[in-house]
């Protein structure tokens, strides 16, 4: 008998997918030498995984921090951001989770009625991995010496992460949204100049029951110059 699907298990399944996706992005965009990756299989699909223990640990820790915020239903988007040696954002691989269900803390372990099966969900993840594995063919090459990080965009009503030590630090101003509320009627949202990029490539939209998200790639202004 299979265990019932809960919001906690859905988030855990998505986090597992996110780890595989990040490794694939690093391989396809050649952030590290391709010889430093080993061949593996995920969702019955051939993938690459970094063999460097520190890289694997960093990714696992970053995704665990994302998972904690997702359990609070606080995450609007997750971004894997690639920077140049001059710390300019070149590409952002976006995971838009704004349509994920919102669940109270007391209900995150409650079984979801008519939930999508894990098998069907993994089929969707396999389709995403297929798209990611060829993303390099539609993107211009990156310069040498690039780095990466994982960032989250919180929902407007979400509280900022608290606690110490804190895994999250504010991103640079050009990648932030700033909400400026003038009065009770007029609210403005000011966008950082690097948000949205100058070129967007859609990757995949997933609609699998309670798991609904979109993926796309943003190429930054610094890459175009």
Backbone as CSV, one residue per row, in Angstrom:
resi,resn,N_x,N_y,N_z,CA_x,CA_y,CA_z,C_x,C_y,C_z
1,UNK,0.845,-1.194,0.000,0.000,0.000,0.000,0.885,1.250,0.000
2,UNK,0.622,2.132,-0.944,1.423,3.349,-1.042,1.017,4.354,0.022
3,UNK,1.988,5.148,0.450,1.698,6.174,1.444,0.880,7.296,0.809
4,UNK,-0.037,7.898,1.575,-0.840,8.995,1.026,0.029,10.200,0.687
5,UNK,-0.383,10.937,-0.342,0.340,12.133,-0.763,-0.075,13.303,0.123
6,UNK,0.893,13.994,0.683,0.641,15.184,1.495,1.395,16.364,0.880
7,UNK,1.118,17.557,1.388,1.861,18.720,0.896,3.347,18.558,1.193
8,UNK,3.672,18.012,2.345,5.076,17.786,2.700,5.758,16.863,1.700
9,UNK,5.083,15.783,1.319,5.702,14.849,0.370,5.804,15.451,-1.021
10,UNK,4.844,16.299,-1.407,4.940,16.981,-2.701,6.146,17.914,-2.735
11,UNK,6.334,18.667,-1.659,7.473,19.585,-1.587,8.784,18.799,-1.606
12,UNK,8.832,17.694,-0.887,10.035,16.864,-0.865,10.350,16.319,-2.258
13,UNK,9.307,15.902,-2.978,9.493,15.390,-4.336,9.991,16.484,-5.263
14,UNK,9.440,17.691,-5.116,9.900,18.806,-5.944,11.350,19.157,-5.611
15,UNK,11.700,19.141,-4.329,13.071,19.458,-3.918,14.057,18.459,-4.516
16,UNK,13.672,17.199,-4.554,14.522,16.172,-5.151,14.736,16.454,-6.642
17,UNK,13.658,16.866,-7.314,13.761,17.251,-8.726,14.660,18.472,-8.898
18,UNK,14.543,19.440,-7.995,15.328,20.666,-8.103,16.827,20.371,-8.009
19,UNK,17.204,19.444,-7.145,18.615,19.055,-7.049,19.111,18.518,-8.391
20,UNK,18.337,17.609,-8.994,18.734,17.046,-10.288,18.795,18.124,-11.359
21,UNK,17.849,19.066,-11.325,17.821,20.140,-12.316,19.051,21.034,-12.197
22,UNK,19.458,21.355,-10.975,20.623,22.228,-10.781,21.888,21.558,-11.303
23,UNK,22.072,20.280,-11.000,23.238,19.564,-11.524,23.243,19.592,-13.055
24,UNK,22.073,19.409,-13.659,21.974,19.419,-15.119,22.323,20.787,-15.687
25,UNK,21.832,21.838,-15.051,22.140,23.202,-15.502,23.645,23.456,-15.447
26,UNK,24.278,23.060,-14.360,25.720,23.280,-14.213,26.504,22.529,-15.287
27,UNK,26.030,21.335,-15.621,26.700,20.555,-16.661,26.482,21.179,-18.030
28,UNK,25.236,21.479,-18.368,24.922,21.999,-19.696,25.559,23.359,-19.946
29,UNK,25.658,24.178,-18.905,26.238,25.512,-19.084,27.734,25.523,-18.778
30,UNK,28.285,24.348,-18.504,29.725,24.157,-18.317,30.308,25.106,-17.256
31,UNK,29.573,25.212,-16.144,30.093,25.997,-15.020,31.319,25.306,-14.429
32,UNK,31.303,23.979,-14.459,32.468,23.187,-14.068,32.844,22.290,-15.250
33,UNK,34.083,21.813,-15.316,34.474,20.930,-16.423,33.543,19.720,-16.524
34,UNK,33.199,19.366,-17.738,32.272,18.251,-17.919,32.851,16.935,-17.428
35,UNK,34.176,16.856,-17.372,34.807,15.640,-16.848,34.590,15.473,-15.349
36,UNK,34.115,16.538,-14.682,33.880,16.452,-13.233,32.469,15.968,-12.912
37,UNK,31.728,15.537,-13.940,30.376,15.016,-13.747,30.347,13.536,-14.097
38,UNK,29.532,12.808,-13.378,29.344,11.396,-13.683,27.969,11.175,-14.297
39,UNK,27.817,10.087,-15.019,26.537,9.739,-15.630,25.654,9.047,-14.602
40,UNK,24.378,9.380,-14.616,23.418,8.778,-13.690,22.065,8.708,-14.395
41,UNK,21.080,8.195,-13.694,19.716,8.159,-14.228,18.771,8.707,-13.171
42,UNK,17.817,9.505,-13.634,16.804,10.077,-12.753,15.501,10.128,-13.528
43,UNK,14.435,9.643,-12.920,13.137,9.581,-13.602,13.242,8.769,-14.897
44,UNK,14.082,7.732,-14.853,14.322,6.881,-16.022,14.832,7.691,-17.211
45,UNK,15.688,8.669,-16.907,16.251,9.543,-17.934,17.734,9.744,-17.619
46,UNK,18.613,9.733,-18.627,20.041,9.927,-18.357,20.344,11.362,-17.936
47,UNK,21.023,11.518,-16.808,21.366,12.847,-16.294,22.840,12.863,-15.902
48,UNK,23.315,14.041,-15.546,24.687,14.210,-15.067,24.664,14.734,-13.644
49,UNK,25.627,14.291,-12.870,25.734,14.731,-11.479,27.187,15.058,-11.176
50,UNK,27.394,16.201,-10.543,28.755,16.564,-10.157,29.318,15.513,-9.208
51,UNK,30.567,15.181,-9.421,31.208,14.202,-8.536,31.988,14.887,-7.412
52,UNK,31.970,16.225,-7.389,32.726,16.961,-6.369,31.903,17.034,-5.084
53,UNK,32.387,16.494,-3.982,31.594,16.451,-2.746,31.133,17.825,-2.267
54,UNK,31.992,18.847,-2.373,31.605,20.168,-1.879,30.499,20.783,-2.724
55,UNK,30.543,20.550,-4.033,29.471,21.045,-4.906,28.160,20.346,-4.560
56,UNK,28.215,19.029,-4.395,27.007,18.269,-4.058,26.423,18.723,-2.725
57,UNK,27.288,18.938,-1.742,26.820,19.379,-0.426,26.206,20.766,-0.507
58,UNK,26.846,21.667,-1.247,26.317,23.032,-1.371,24.937,23.010,-2.003
59,UNK,24.763,22.248,-3.073,23.460,22.173,-3.744,22.416,21.581,-2.805
60,UNK,22.766,20.501,-2.111,21.816,19.867,-1.188,21.398,20.828,-0.083
61,UNK,22.347,21.584,0.463,22.025,22.543,1.523,21.148,23.675,0.994
62,UNK,21.452,24.165,-0.217,20.654,25.244,-0.801,19.221,24.794,-1.033
63,UNK,19.054,23.597,-1.566,17.702,23.096,-1.833,16.960,22.808,-0.534
64,UNK,17.662,22.361,0.498,17.018,22.163,1.802,16.470,23.480,2.339
65,UNK,17.204,24.579,2.109,16.725,25.896,2.535,15.515,26.324,1.716
66,UNK,15.515,26.012,0.412,14.337,26.278,-0.425,13.143,25.481,0.084
67,UNK,13.372,24.213,0.386,12.301,23.334,0.857,11.665,23.872,2.139
68,UNK,12.482,24.390,3.047,11.953,24.940,4.303,11.017,26.109,4.039
69,UNK,11.382,26.978,3.081,10.517,28.113,2.752,9.266,27.657,2.013
70,UNK,9.389,26.613,1.189,8.216,26.090,0.491,7.208,25.495,1.467
71,UNK,7.688,24.878,2.531,6.771,24.316,3.531,5.987,25.412,4.238
72,UNK,6.528,26.631,4.227,5.801,27.788,4.761,4.954,28.466,3.688
73,UNK,4.920,27.867,2.476,4.155,28.431,1.346,4.573,29.868,1.053
74,UNK,5.870,30.146,1.188,6.365,31.516,1.061,7.037,31.801,-0.275
75,UNK,7.277,30.769,-1.087,8.114,30.936,-2.276,7.274,31.256,-3.510
76,UNK,7.636,32.331,-4.168,7.032,32.698,-5.452,7.817,32.071,-6.606
77,UNK,9.119,32.219,-6.565,9.983,31.680,-7.619,11.322,31.244,-7.024
78,UNK,11.922,30.276,-7.685,13.301,29.884,-7.410,14.109,30.195,-8.663
79,UNK,15.312,30.708,-8.483,16.171,31.032,-9.618,17.553,30.431,-9.417
80,UNK,18.055,29.790,-10.454,19.464,29.410,-10.499,20.146,30.483,-11.337
81,UNK,20.976,31.288,-10.695,21.558,32.473,-11.333,23.025,32.212,-11.657
82,UNK,23.396,32.490,-12.896,24.783,32.344,-13.330,25.395,33.729,-13.493
83,UNK,26.543,33.934,-12.850,27.221,35.229,-12.844,28.536,35.155,-13.615
84,UNK,28.923,36.299,-14.176,30.236,36.419,-14.800,31.297,36.585,-13.718
85,UNK,32.553,36.624,-14.128,33.636,36.866,-13.175,33.504,38.227,-12.515
86,UNK,32.818,39.159,-13.189,32.604,40.505,-12.651,31.315,40.591,-11.836
87,UNK,30.730,39.433,-11.491,29.508,39.343,-10.672,28.293,39.948,-11.367
88,UNK,28.289,39.936,-12.695,27.123,40.393,-13.447,26.240,39.195,-13.768
89,UNK,24.923,39.301,-13.539,24.036,38.174,-13.848,23.916,37.961,-15.354
90,UNK,24.276,36.781,-15.805,24.233,36.456,-17.233,22.981,35.676,-17.601
91,UNK,22.634,34.704,-16.766,21.453,33.871,-17.034,20.741,33.560,-15.725
92,UNK,19.417,33.454,-15.831,18.615,33.004,-14.680,17.686,31.889,-15.161
93,UNK,17.828,30.723,-14.563,16.918,29.616,-14.823,15.800,29.704,-13.788
94,UNK,14.602,30.020,-14.257,13.498,30.354,-13.363,12.535,29.180,-13.175
95,UNK,12.134,28.972,-11.929,11.102,28.001,-11.563,9.993,28.803,-10.879
96,UNK,8.892,29.012,-11.570,7.797,29.823,-11.036,6.802,28.913,-10.327
97,UNK,6.755,29.028,-8.992,5.861,28.196,-8.195,4.696,28.982,-7.602
98,UNK,4.353,30.089,-8.222,3.308,30.949,-7.669,1.947,30.260,-7.622
99,UNK,1.784,29.183,-8.386,0.499,28.468,-8.406,0.529,27.188,-7.575
100,UNK,1.593,26.998,-6.809,1.611,25.884,-5.863,0.502,26.100,-4.827
101,UNK,-0.049,25.021,-4.278,-1.105,25.196,-3.273,-0.599,25.915,-2.029
102,UNK,-1.489,26.633,-1.387,-1.194,27.287,-0.109,-1.874,26.470,0.981
103,UNK,-1.075,25.971,1.902,-1.564,25.048,2.924,-1.164,25.571,4.292
104,UNK,-2.086,25.521,5.238,-1.773,25.920,6.600,-0.795,24.951,7.244
105,UNK,-0.016,25.459,8.203,0.992,24.614,8.854,0.383,23.349,9.453
106,UNK,-0.853,23.473,9.925,-1.486,22.326,10.562,-1.923,21.265,9.552
107,UNK,-1.879,21.600,8.246,-2.381,20.679,7.220,-1.295,20.131,6.304
108,UNK,-0.030,20.459,6.550,0.999,20.054,5.589,1.223,18.541,5.573
109,UNK,0.791,17.841,6.628,0.930,16.383,6.645,-0.411,15.680,6.462
110,UNK,-1.443,16.450,6.111,-2.765,15.871,5.867,-2.829,15.316,4.449
111,UNK,-3.318,14.089,4.262,-3.408,13.533,2.905,-4.233,14.430,1.982
112,UNK,-3.758,14.584,0.741,-4.444,15.399,-0.259,-5.411,14.515,-1.032
113,UNK,-6.666,14.928,-1.097,-7.656,14.158,-1.843,-7.391,14.273,-3.339
114,UNK,-7.519,13.142,-4.035,-7.354,13.096,-5.495,-6.010,13.675,-5.935
115,UNK,-4.985,13.425,-5.138,-3.654,13.952,-5.464,-3.069,13.206,-6.658
116,UNK,-2.241,13.907,-7.409,-1.536,13.278,-8.521,-0.589,12.214,-7.977
117,UNK,-0.445,11.126,-8.705,0.454,10.072,-8.242,1.907,10.496,-8.447
118,UNK,2.779,9.948,-7.627,4.203,10.248,-7.762,4.714,9.790,-9.128
119,UNK,4.175,8.682,-9.646,4.585,8.187,-10.968,4.268,9.218,-12.042
120,UNK,3.054,9.773,-12.012,2.685,10.789,-13.001,3.530,12.051,-12.834
121,UNK,3.812,12.396,-11.589,4.623,13.581,-11.332,6.039,13.385,-11.873
122,UNK,6.585,12.205,-11.683,7.929,11.940,-12.182,7.975,11.933,-13.703
123,UNK,6.876,11.575,-14.358,6.811,11.674,-15.818,6.954,13.128,-16.256
124,UNK,6.313,14.032,-15.519,6.435,15.457,-15.823,7.873,15.933,-15.598
125,UNK,8.479,15.484,-14.518,9.864,15.870,-14.240,10.802,15.343,-15.329
126,UNK,10.519,14.151,-15.825,11.348,13.598,-16.898,11.278,14.486,-18.145
127,UNK,10.090,14.993,-18.453,9.942,15.883,-19.605,10.728,17.176,-19.405
128,UNK,10.743,17.690,-18.166,11.518,18.903,-17.875,13.009,18.625,-18.034
129,UNK,13.470,17.500,-17.515,14.887,17.164,-17.620,15.302,17.021,-19.080
130,UNK,14.393,16.503,-19.905,14.679,16.388,-21.330,14.910,17.755,-21.958
131,UNK,14.098,18.733,-21.562,14.271,20.100,-22.066,15.573,20.718,-21.554
132,UNK,15.846,20.526,-20.271,17.058,21.103,-19.687,18.323,20.521,-20.316
133,UNK,18.272,19.251,-20.679,19.473,18.580,-21.174,19.912,19.070,-22.547
134,UNK,19.066,19.844,-23.218,19.442,20.391,-24.532,19.387,21.915,-24.532
135,UNK,19.287,22.517,-23.345,19.125,23.975,-23.282,20.336,24.702,-23.845
136,UNK,21.513,24.077,-23.766,22.713,24.732,-24.257,22.680,25.026,-25.741
137,UNK,21.892,24.251,-26.499,21.845,24.449,-27.948,21.137,25.734,-28.339
138,UNK,20.307,26.277,-27.450,19.556,27.496,-27.768,20.126,28.732,-27.080
139,UNK,21.225,28.564,-26.338,21.825,29.676,-25.607,23.233,29.951,-26.118
140,UNK,23.599,31.209,-26.091,24.965,31.567,-26.464,25.938,31.063,-25.394
141,UNK,27.157,30.734,-25.793,28.136,30.240,-24.808,28.410,31.277,-23.720
142,UNK,28.759,30.771,-22.554,29.127,31.640,-21.440,30.635,31.867,-21.434
143,UNK,31.078,32.996,-20.904,32.524,33.207,-20.769,33.097,32.282,-19.700
144,UNK,34.394,32.169,-19.676,35.038,31.333,-18.666,34.970,32.003,-17.292
145,UNK,35.061,31.173,-16.267,35.126,31.698,-14.908,33.802,32.091,-14.302
146,UNK,32.696,31.551,-14.834,31.378,31.898,-14.278,31.141,31.174,-12.954
147,UNK,30.262,31.740,-12.152,29.841,31.133,-10.889,28.319,31.076,-10.874
148,UNK,27.761,30.478,-9.829,26.302,30.372,-9.762,25.842,30.481,-8.322
149,UNK,24.564,30.725,-8.172,23.936,30.654,-6.854,22.476,30.275,-7.034
150,UNK,21.820,29.997,-5.931,20.380,29.715,-5.917,19.702,30.824,-5.137
151,UNK,18.664,31.407,-5.727,17.946,32.511,-5.088,16.460,32.188,-5.046
152,UNK,15.773,32.793,-4.092,14.318,32.674,-4.031,13.698,34.060,-4.054
153,UNK,12.538,34.154,-4.689,11.709,35.347,-4.614,10.501,34.987,-3.755
154,UNK,10.322,35.704,-2.660,9.230,35.413,-1.740,7.941,36.067,-2.208
155,UNK,6.834,35.480,-1.814,5.541,36.097,-2.079,5.450,37.419,-1.328
156,UNK,4.657,38.341,-1.875,4.573,39.679,-1.286,4.167,39.636,0.180
157,UNK,3.284,38.694,0.523,2.769,38.650,1.892,3.623,37.789,2.814
158,UNK,4.670,37.177,2.280,5.491,36.268,3.082,6.462,37.041,3.962
159,UNK,6.715,36.491,5.139,7.709,37.076,6.035,9.109,36.684,5.575
160,UNK,10.053,37.576,5.779,11.443,37.270,5.446,11.949,36.148,6.350
161,UNK,12.823,35.278,5.823,13.373,34.200,6.657,14.079,34.758,7.889
162,UNK,13.906,34.060,9.012,14.559,34.480,10.247,15.356,33.304,10.799
163,UNK,16.125,33.577,11.828,16.907,32.517,12.456,18.390,32.731,12.239
164,UNK,19.171,32.029,13.016,20.626,32.131,12.915,21.233,30.751,13.161
165,UNK,22.165,30.308,12.302,22.670,31.038,11.125,21.625,31.076,10.021
166,UNK,21.646,32.128,9.220,20.649,32.345,8.191,21.204,31.912,6.833
167,UNK,20.554,30.943,6.154,21.075,30.481,4.860,20.872,31.468,3.719
168,UNK,19.979,32.450,3.918,19.668,33.382,2.831,20.249,34.764,3.109
169,UNK,20.780,35.393,2.057,21.205,36.788,2.133,20.531,37.535,0.996
170,UNK,20.289,38.848,1.136,19.638,39.600,0.060,20.482,39.570,-1.217
171,UNK,19.804,39.464,-2.371,20.517,39.526,-3.637,20.891,40.965,-3.944
172,UNK,21.714,41.144,-4.975,22.104,42.490,-5.364,20.879,43.275,-5.827
173,UNK,20.883,44.598,-5.679,19.699,45.414,-5.977,19.135,45.206,-7.377
174,UNK,19.987,44.942,-8.366,19.498,44.806,-9.741,18.644,43.566,-9.945
175,UNK,18.645,42.639,-8.963,17.848,41.424,-9.067,16.729,41.386,-8.037
176,UNK,16.375,42.542,-7.488,15.333,42.593,-6.470,14.110,43.353,-6.964
177,UNK,12.968,42.931,-6.437,11.755,43.726,-6.571,11.622,44.559,-5.310
178,UNK,11.267,45.808,-5.458,11.071,46.669,-4.292,9.651,47.219,-4.336
179,UNK,8.897,46.969,-3.288,7.518,47.451,-3.221,7.495,48.789,-2.505
180,UNK,6.985,49.793,-3.192,6.938,51.143,-2.635,5.471,51.519,-2.441
181,UNK,4.998,51.532,-1.227,3.604,51.858,-0.945,3.504,53.324,-0.539
182,UNK,2.903,54.110,-1.422,2.801,55.541,-1.166,1.688,55.844,-0.168
183,UNK,0.568,55.173,-0.340,-0.551,55.366,0.579,-1.384,54.100,0.538
184,UNK,-2.567,54.152,1.104,-3.384,52.945,1.187,-3.969,52.545,-0.154
185,UNK,-3.899,53.413,-1.151,-4.493,53.133,-2.456,-3.424,52.819,-3.499
186,UNK,-2.379,53.622,-3.530,-1.383,53.553,-4.594,-0.152,52.776,-4.134
187,UNK,0.078,51.620,-4.748,1.253,50.815,-4.448,2.029,50.587,-5.738
188,UNK,3.314,50.836,-5.705,4.154,50.631,-6.872,5.174,49.539,-6.590
189,UNK,5.480,48.777,-7.624,6.529,47.770,-7.540,7.642,48.188,-8.484
190,UNK,8.804,48.417,-7.919,9.953,48.822,-8.711,10.807,47.586,-8.975
191,UNK,11.121,47.348,-10.239,11.867,46.163,-10.625,13.345,46.481,-10.779
192,UNK,14.186,45.574,-10.273,15.611,45.696,-10.530,15.882,45.606,-12.022
193,UNK,16.892,46.297,-12.491,17.119,46.409,-13.937,17.477,45.077,-14.590
194,UNK,17.928,44.103,-13.816,18.298,42.818,-14.405,17.192,41.770,-14.315
195,UNK,16.065,42.104,-13.676,14.957,41.159,-13.612,14.308,41.049,-14.985
196,UNK,14.003,39.832,-15.390,13.352,39.624,-16.677,14.314,39.425,-17.822
197,UNK,15.534,39.961,-17.699,16.528,39.794,-18.745,16.151,40.524,-20.022
198,UNK,16.953,40.327,-21.053,16.684,40.936,-22.355,16.197,39.892,-23.356
199,UNK,16.282,38.628,-22.974,15.802,37.543,-23.839,15.310,36.418,-22.948
200,UNK,14.120,35.907,-23.263,13.516,34.845,-22.464,13.247,33.633,-23.343
201,UNK,13.631,32.462,-22.849,13.397,31.209,-23.560,12.503,30.319,-22.706
202,UNK,11.256,30.054,-23.132,10.395,29.151,-22.364,10.967,27.731,-22.373
203,UNK,10.827,27.035,-21.250,11.297,25.658,-21.173,10.145,24.669,-21.073
204,UNK,9.329,24.815,-20.048,8.275,23.824,-19.830,7.273,24.356,-18.815
205,UNK,6.012,24.069,-19.058,4.961,24.326,-18.075,4.457,22.977,-17.580
206,UNK,4.426,22.805,-16.279,3.981,21.551,-15.671,2.658,21.788,-14.963
207,UNK,1.670,20.981,-15.293,0.361,21.057,-14.639,-0.035,19.642,-14.263
208,UNK,0.342,19.247,-13.060,0.115,17.884,-12.592,-0.617,17.924,-11.261
209,UNK,-1.918,18.092,-11.321,-2.700,18.157,-10.092,-2.342,19.370,-9.262
210,UNK,-1.860,19.122,-8.038,-1.501,20.225,-7.147,-0.122,20.807,-7.456
211,UNK,0.635,20.146,-8.297,1.971,20.635,-8.652,1.890,21.357,-9.990
212,UNK,1.905,22.675,-9.920,1.816,23.509,-11.119,2.969,24.504,-11.075
213,UNK,3.817,24.464,-12.079,4.900,25.451,-12.138,5.350,25.626,-13.582
214,UNK,6.028,26.734,-13.829,6.572,27.028,-15.150,8.073,27.237,-15.044
215,UNK,8.751,26.958,-16.144,10.198,27.163,-16.200,10.559,27.947,-17.443
216,UNK,11.511,28.854,-17.273,12.044,29.576,-18.424,13.464,30.036,-18.104
217,UNK,14.148,30.510,-19.128,15.517,31.017,-18.975,15.534,32.485,-19.355
218,UNK,16.122,33.306,-18.502,16.318,34.723,-18.791,17.802,34.975,-19.063
219,UNK,18.097,35.624,-20.172,19.470,36.025,-20.466,19.619,37.508,-20.167
220,UNK,20.613,37.851,-19.359,20.766,39.208,-18.857,21.405,40.159,-19.848
221,UNK,21.284,41.430,-19.528,21.840,42.480,-20.374,23.356,42.355,-20.499
222,UNK,24.005,41.940,-19.424,25.465,41.818,-19.444,25.928,40.784,-20.459
223,UNK,25.088,39.788,-20.735,25.450,38.754,-21.705,25.309,39.263,-23.129
224,UNK,24.396,40.224,-23.314,24.121,40.732,-24.659,25.152,41.750,-25.116
225,UNK,25.919,42.310,-24.167,26.876,43.361,-24.531,28.253,42.785,-24.813
